[in-house]
């Protein structure tokens, strides 16, 4: 199994992202295009990144100084917990308010208030579990 957020893992995540029609279609409907970084709390930069255009992942790999629209950080234990058992809306809200999930870039509150974005965001955790 590849190391979480490594180049190999991120490429597998991209394949799983694009294989999930429900995720891609929901994001395409709102014209979602972003570069998303993933990493661990306490580190200076994310470990991996995925670039999404109109809902579909177009590239992914190790982070190499890309400009990010989102930069999401948690502890290794928290990421692994959510990858094995994806959280719901309440679990994510609790993690954000308690500081277990941090957004170094991106507006978490605005995203959660928009169900067209919140649902797909939650879906990404189950997609991670298949990477």
PyMOL commands that set and color helices and strands:
alter all, ss='L'
color gray80, all
select helices_A, chain A and resi 7-19+21-29+76-84+89-98+108-113+115-128
alter helices_A, ss='H'
color red, helices_A
select strands_A, chain A and resi 34-40+48-53+56-62+70-74+101-105
alter strands_A, ss='S'
color yellow, strands_A
deselect
rebuild
show_as cartoon
